[in-house]
Amino acid sequence: MSELSVNHLLGIKYLNKQDIELIFETADHFKEVINRSIKKVPTLRDITIANIFFENSTRTKLSFELAEKRLSADVVNFSASQSSVKKGETLIDTVNNILSMKVDMVVMRHPNPGAGVFLSKHVDASIINAGDGAHEHPTQALLDSYSIREKLGSVKGKNIVIVGDILHSRVALSNIFALKLQGANVKVCGPKTLMPKHIESLGVQVETNLKKALEWCDVANMLRVQNERMDISYFPTTREYAQQFGVNKSLLESLNKEIVIMHPGPINRGVEITSDVADSNQSIILEQVENGVAIRMAVIYLLASKIK
Amino acid sequence: MKVLLKSAKIIAPGNKVYHNKKRDILVNDGIIEKIAASITSPKGTSVIERTNLHVSLGWFDSGVCFGEPGFEERETIANGLKVAAKSGFTDILLNPNTHPSPDTSSAIVFLTDKAKNHAVNLFPIGNMSVQGAGENLAELFDMKKAGAVAFYDYKHAITNANLLKIALLYVQNFDGIIFSYPQNAEVRGKGNVDESEVSTRLGLKGIPALAEELQIARDLFILEYTGGKLHIPTLSTAKSVKLVAEAKRKKLDVSCSVPVHHLVFDHSVLEEFDTNFKLSPPLRGKSDQKALIKGLQDGTIDFVTADHTPIDVEQKRVEFDNAAYGSLGLESAFGALNQQLQLEACITLLTKGRERFGIPTPEFKEGATAGLTLFNPEGEYTQTENRLESTSKNSAFLNHTLKGEVYGILNNGQLIL
């Protein structure tokens, strides 16, 4: 049986193309499972997973928990605000305390880039990165590519534009790695103030005009503006941001083709996309959420099979 | 105490009599008594014979951190000086990186008292501003009288241009020297590594080279207006080297140093999020690294500093964003520098710079005070935690193979091996 080349899922950049294909094939199977009347399989009855979230999350946490439960794993949840970590306990101590209760796998979200890599070097458990600062969010990128594959047949050769706050976005970074690995053409679009200066070194092109970007692409992945990560104001007002980088129905209709609209959520309706776009037939936002569970089941299953 | 160094190859570039000669050297009560092809050891002499023994004048570093007072868990003065000795350094400037900040003469006296009777001479750098807060000048003259050799708000940018202007004017009455950390705080923002393709891949917040270059350009502009002596303690970018070269052409009284780490490593080492590479200024790209080495060779950059910064494991064994800045440097400085440069150039760099800070330079001749470093330039080793005698173990050079082993020093009449 094929297996992943890695023991942890720390980022897309640590995977190869075969890993992604294997995850997708496995997800195909689990997607069929979760659409059955009995959505649960007994596969991971002997596995205990801790979901450790040092940052707020609704959908990612829920999606992981559902994926774990549908595989029949035992699940414990731990949420900590940064302030409780500041009380003194280090990340290694926090996680080792949880692991001493015989936990096999850790799903972690953390505000610092590289936190998953750091943890994987210091604790004895399989680590899944559920988002680490502006570094990576690998399961989001996997489910995004999986959704494109599902909608358009394949990712290879497709034109994808990622729009918005690229500077603070782990979703953008993981998506760029995943899409490039699968042979897609990638552009990024947004204000220059939210564009990393060296972004083109990742093999993507920068387009500052949204209309041109949309005319070029097959898929537009709209990112949320992450006000909470900004130390200063990178643009004057959200109103002005929306005027330049928001997608609305009339803009979509002005294009000479029908493009696919994606969004990793949560949506700021009226900022990066308007409601009529989010709820339109061109949007696959809810399919992304559904696929998220199948993808996470696949990742957990494949990593669990490497434990021991 | 009598010490006889047997068959020591003398590396003393510029010394026509002894350079590259193999000699026996007899030191009696801290004075070089005799240098000759062969000396019979008088009674009661410690005879030092070592593999490929080389000797040079004692080495000097213009910016070392320990921790005492305030951060003794990082390093104490006593152990720090022992580490310096075993790393070949006979004279060091101590950065004002302690708690409380050394911004008064009594704080300076505390440091010099603590270092008394050691083999290594410690020269404190005082804060430039009260508590290093960058607002008002500290009592610089009083600190200078107490033994401070320079003034520096340690690794904090002087954001107030007028404060730097005033400081550079004020110290001219007593031949003081101001250190200015080259980093514009606003452009740096929350960045903690070099802004580059590596920081982009890793999602780490970048510090543009612009932050350093802008500050240096400003400081040099101010220096041109004020006159006085300015030292830039840590250069890290190619354009910074150009800015300093231009200032020197204009005959401005500016000197600068480069951290040894920046000559050996570039930002690609960050891929594993190893916090021992979290340095300030950050490690830059390969082209910067080349420009720094070239700047050293053509004399634009005056000195190399080990930028020795002990940090306890609690501040390093954490997520990258939460880790403290800095790496040990003293114990690897020679091995690293010796790999980058020819031995003669390496020893020239390690022995120069004292005069810039008003510190007496030892001489290599009979009758002179012995301030000597003993080493083997061919000795290869891998740096490990066990080898490090520093209290903290945060070395960027861990698991790195180095060429150039230090035996120790003979200074202030004491032999430390």
Interface residues (C-beta under 8 A of the other chain):
Chain A: K13 T90 L91 I92 H110 P111 N112 P113 G114 A115 V117 F118 H122 D132 G133 A134 H135 E136 R170 L173 P196 K197 H198 I199 S201 L202 D231 I232
Chain B: G189 K190 E195 S196 E197 S199 T200 R201 L202 G203 L204 K205 G206 P208 E272 F273 E314 R317 V318 E319 F320 D321 N322
